[in-house]
Amino acid sequence: MIRRVTAPALFPPPAYSHASVVEAGTKLAFLAGAVPLDERGEIVGPGDPVRQAEQVVANLREQLRVVGSDLEHVLATDVYVVSREPSVLSAVWEVVESSGLSTGPHSSTLLGVACLGYTGQLVEITATAVVPERAGDDG
């Protein structure tokens, strides 16, 4: 259903693919940015990008679950981190890698940004995923 592609003429990417290809007719889910908020709308892990990344992945997992998908079926992500330091971006990427999102691996862009939408927010992940057909699905 998903074909992950790494272009052989390009430098091999660490833990992601250059592209993901899905046949036409497959259901796709385009997810809004998962953010590090708990069920009360409060920031989890103030000042801690790694803890926030863990919460973001947990929230992304829930977003996927309610549409009938999971981390394994993610095609592409954009990972936003409020930082200018490559070491901080790398620490967040380690959370992404260990989450199962890099199983495949999916296509991803990791970005350092100046700020995000919630006060104190340090991490956000947007995603596109396949919604696999289940027995009895009629579309």
N, C-alpha and C positions, 0 to 999 in steps of 0.2 A: 504494500500500500504506500509506504514512504520509501523513496530512494534517496539516500544521503550521498552527496557528491563532493569530493575533494579534487580540485583541478591538479593533475599531475605536474603541470608546468609551473605551478606556483609553490611557494614555500609552504610546507605542511602546517596547518594551523594547530595550535595546542588545544585539544579537547573541544573542538567544534568543527563543523563542516562548512565548506564554502556555500553550499546550496542544498536545499531539500526539494525534491520533485514529487508531486502528488498528481495522480491521474484526475482528469476532469470528472465531475460527478460525485466527488468525495465531499462530505460535509466538513466545513472548516469553522472554527471558532476564533474570533478576533477578540482578545481579552483586553479590557481596560487595564491600566497600570495597577498591579498589585502593590499595596503600600503597607508600611509597618504599623498598622493600627490594630488594636484588639477589638473585641466585640462591643466595647463601650465607646469606641472611637478615640482611644488614647494611644499616643505613640508608645511603642514597645522599644526598650533599649535606648533611652535618650543618650545621645553622644557616642553610641557604640554601633558602628556600621555593620559589624559582623552579626551582632544580635538582631539588628534590624533586618539584615539579609535573611536570617533564619525565619523571622516572622513573615517577611515578604514571600518567601518560598512556601511557607505553610498556607498563607492566604491564597497564593496562586494555585496551590494544590486543591484548595476548596473551590475556587472559581472553576477549575477544570472539572472537578467532580460533579458539580451541579449541571454542567452541560454535557455530561456523559463521556468525558475524556480523562486523561491523566498526564503526568509529567513525561512519560515515555512517548506520547504522541505529539509533543510540542515540536513544531517545525522551526520556529524562529523566535528569538527574544531580543529585546533591547534592555540592557541592564544599566540603569542610571545611578551614579554614586556621587554624592556631594563631596568632592575632594579633588585636589590638584596633585596628590601624591600617588604615584604608581603602586606603592606598597599597600595603600588602602584599597585601591581598585583590585589588586591581586588577592587581598584577604577576602573581599566580597566574592570574587570569582571562585575562590576555593569553596565557599558555601554553595554556589551554583553547581560546581562540579560534583560535590559530594551529595547533592540532593537527588540525583537521578536525571536532572535536566540535561546533563551532557551525555546521557546514554543515547546512542544513535550515531554520532553526536549531532545535535541540532545546530542551526546557523545562529550566530549571535554577534551582537555588537556591545562592547563594554565602553561606557562613556563616563568621563568625569565632568560634572556640571556645577554651576554656581549655586543653584538652589532648586528645591522641589516644592510641591504645592502645600504641604502642611508644615507649620512651624516645628522645627526640630527633626523633620524628615531627612534622612540621609541616603535612603535606597528606594528604588522603584523598579519593577520589571513589567514590561509589556510582553505579550506573547500571542502567537498564532499557533493553533493546534488543529490536528485532525480529530474529528469526532467519529470514532470507529462505529461501523454498523453493528448492531446487536441483533440477536435472534428476535424476530417479530417486529423489527423496525420497518416502518412503511414510509420513511422519509421525513 
